[in-house]
Amino acid sequence: MLASASTPAAEEKQELAPVVQCKGVNDLDKVVLREVRGSSAEVYLYGGHVTSWKDEHGDELLFVSNKAIFKPPKAIRGGIPICFPQFSNFGNLEQHGFARNRVWTIDTDPPPFPVPTTNTAYIDLILKPTEEDLKIWPHSFEYRLRVALSPGGDLMLTSRIRNTNADGKPFSFTFAYHTYFKISDISEVRVEGLETLDYLDNLQDRARFTEQGDAIVFESELDRIYLGTPSKIAIIDHEKKRTFVVRKGGLPDAGLVNAYLLFVCLSLKSFENEVPEVSYIVCYSCLESLGQKGKGYVRFWR
Ligand SMILES: O=P(O)(O)OC[C@H]1O[C@@H](O)[C@H](O)[C@@H](O)[C@@H]1O
């Protein structure tokens, strides 16, 4: 089901294929997912990084900086970086961990998916630590990422993380789908679902505050981690008349940043649980994008 577009003729023929592996910026490998109604997504093997998600009208729903450097070892700025095994600076590793700076491989033999899927446009990627990685983070793991586009245009990211330490020694980690949404004008954006929650303010040494009862609007720079968030959060873009609805599970916290006044970045920091020897830690979240024209829709889920 994975097509490879190596010649122009093959490219033309494969234009409508649900899954195509081809070259992206700077000749980096990427996979393009397409659904019959017109929605699409792009995933770079570098970082296991989703860099594009378009609705059936071809409207881009993710923000990628026009200054983004698609060149290892720099992480791609925008889209959906995978922050693992560390979110932010919650640990001694580089900011947001190293998974976003590694080349993932296509997983040709993924274990059965927990929820049966009828999707045809999906790709399974896998990341395992190198010897060098083990020197800076001495835990062996298999990180399986499925990126899937549903017929309705949902984008679904599923992470399955397994402890492969030979001695079964548990480890802990933090994680985020560090999603950069494409929005119009930050002053036209409202976020619902974080009211009355406690948050850590990154602009004030992570001091803990409690949010007011109103939906969040962006009147000045904001960079926070909301704690114990509900399974559903909405980002309402009045100018675009589009609402992103985030549904998630296994990811209790949510980061909200508007540092560049161009986007809302919702990151989902998760657990520091001990990983059982054989089973997977699975985390999901789910976004819908309800546009004025209909159904643009993103979902991250387990
Ligand atoms: O520049 P990076 O490493 O991709 O991080 C982007 C943002 O990541 C967020 O998680 C931080 O709260 C922000 O302060 C930061 O600007």
The ligand as an SDF file (V2000), in Angstrom:
LIG
                    3D

 16 16  0  0  0  0  0  0  0  0999 V2000
   11.7560   26.3780   19.9830 O   0  0  0  0  0  0  0  0  0  0  0  0
   11.2630   25.0590   20.4620 P   0  0  0  0  0  0  0  0  0  0  0  0
   12.3240   24.2740   21.1520 O   0  0  0  0  0  0  0  0  0  0  0  0
   10.6260   24.2880   19.3580 O   0  0  0  0  0  0  0  0  0  0  0  0
   10.1360   25.3670   21.5370 O   0  0  0  0  0  0  0  0  0  0  0  0
    9.0040   26.1190   21.1970 C   0  0  0  0  0  0  0  0  0  0  0  0
    8.1430   26.4500   22.4160 C   0  0  0  0  0  0  0  0  0  0  0  0
    7.8790   25.2680   23.1360 O   0  0  0  0  0  0  0  0  0  0  0  0
    6.9570   25.4290   24.1940 C   0  0  0  0  0  0  0  0  0  0  0  0
    6.6870   24.1970   24.7790 O   0  0  0  0  0  0  0  0  0  0  0  0
    7.4930   26.3900   25.1990 C   0  0  0  0  0  0  0  0  0  0  0  0
    6.5550   26.5890   26.2400 O   0  0  0  0  0  0  0  0  0  0  0  0
    7.8220   27.7040   24.5280 C   0  0  0  0  0  0  0  0  0  0  0  0
    8.4110   28.5800   25.4550 O   0  0  0  0  0  0  0  0  0  0  0  0
    8.7430   27.4930   23.3380 C   0  0  0  0  0  0  0  0  0  0  0  0
    8.9070   28.7140   22.6610 O   0  0  0  0  0  0  0  0  0  0  0  0
  1  2  2  0
  2  3  1  0
  2  4  1  0
  2  5  1  0
  5  6  1  0
  6  7  1  0
  7  8  1  0
  7 15  1  0
  8  9  1  0
  9 10  1  0
  9 11  1  0
 11 12  1  0
 11 13  1  0
 13 14  1  0
 13 15  1  0
 15 16  1  0
M  END
$$$$
